[in-house]
Amino acid sequence: MSIHSHPLNPREQDFMHGYLDALALVERLHRLLLDVIKDEFERVGILEVNAVQALLLFNVGDNEVTAGELKTRGYYQGSNVSYNLKKLVDLGFMHHQRCDVDRRSVRVKLTKKGRDVHRIVEELFSRHANGLESRGVLGPKGVTDIASSLKRVERYWTEQIRYIY
């Protein structure tokens, strides 16, 4: 059964198939990215953090942020970010401090141990970027085109969430 009130014409069917393929690819790429990060940390012998936590440390970088800011930046969902931040603080990868203005809010930043994880992920991504370009898999224009297309999809989806519900 189709979700449309009318049958799709061949052009619409082709677009729909392409769209569904792209969605599946985005999902697979995210899971694969986490696997690549996990393998890198196993290779260097760091087993305390999982791939999601390593990516969170990478995204925090030199910033001092709240869990809410990480969520609004679109990096993480709900309790997942709170759980991982608490775990990273407990393991010594992050410092946390209550905000002076809003005592309910906690700001976090990386410790030296957290910056070491950030550096490992940064070096991994740098190796991959160099490899993609040097092997002709993807060049600067290709990266720009992909990022631009994905940003347009992100804006469209964001509008759907904000204006439909």
TITI-429418 format. One record per residue (C-alpha): x, y, z. Coordinates in steps of 0.1 Angstrom, whole numbers, plus 2048, in hexadecimal, padded with zeros to 3 digits. Layout:
<sites>
XYZ;...
</sites>
This chain:
<sites>
800800800;80E8227F6;80D84080D;8028557F0;7DE8597E5;7E98557C0;80183D7B0;82484A7AA;82F850787;85084177B;864861782;8558637A6;85C83E7AB;8808427A0;8858607B7;87484D7D4;88C82F7CF;8AA8467CD;89F8587ED;89A837800;8BC82B7F4;8CC84C800;8BB848822;8C7825826;8EA83081C;8EA84C836;8E1832851;8FB81A846;916835844;90F840867;91281C874;931817860;94083786D;93B82A891;94B809887;96981B878;96E82F898;9698108AE;9847FD899;99C81B89C;99881B8C2;99D7F68C4;9BC7FA8AF;9CB8148C6;9C18018E5;9A78198F3;9898058FE;97A81C919;965830900;94D8248E5;94B8338C3;92D8498CB;9408578E9;95F85D8D4;94B86F8BA;93B8848D6;95D88D8E3;9688968C0;94A8AD8BB;94E8BF8DC;9738C68D3;97F8E68E3;95C8F28EC;94B8F390E;9278E8909;9088DB91A;8F58BB911;8D98D1903;8F18E38EC;8FE8C18DE;8DA8B78D8;8D08D88C7;8F08D58B1;8E08B58A5;8FD89E8B0;8E98888C9;8C787E8D4;8B68818F6;8C286C913;8DE85D8FD;8F287D900;8EC880926;8F685C92C;91685F917;920881927;91C87294A;931853940;94C869930;94E87F94F;950860966;96C851950;980872951;97C87C92D;96789C935;9658B6951;9438C295B;9388E196E;9178F0977;90F910966;91092E97D;8F193E96D;8DB91E96A;8E4905985;8D08EA973;8E78EC955;9098DA954;9248E593C;93E8CB931;9608CD920;97B8B4918;9978AA92F;9B98A2922;9AD87E91F;98F88A90B;9A58A08F5;9BB8818EE;99C86F8E1;99288E8CC;9B588E8BD;9B38688B4;99186E8A2;99E88D891;9BD87A884;9A685D878;990875865;9AE887856;9BC86684A;99B85E83A;99888082A;9BB87C81B;9B4858810;9938617FF;9A387D7EC;9C486C7E3;9B284D7D6;99A8627C2;97B8567D5;9708797DD;97E89B7D6;9778BE7E4;95A8C47CC;94A8A27D5;94D8A97FA;93D8CB7F6;9218BD7E0;9198A17F9;9198B9817;9048D2804;8EA8B87FB;8E98AA81E;8E48CC82D;8C78D2816;8B78B1821;8BE8BB845;8AC8DD841;88F8CC82F;88B8B284B;88E8CD866;8738E1855;85D8C2855;8618BD87A;85B8E2883;83E8E986C;82A8C9869;8278BF88E;
</sites>
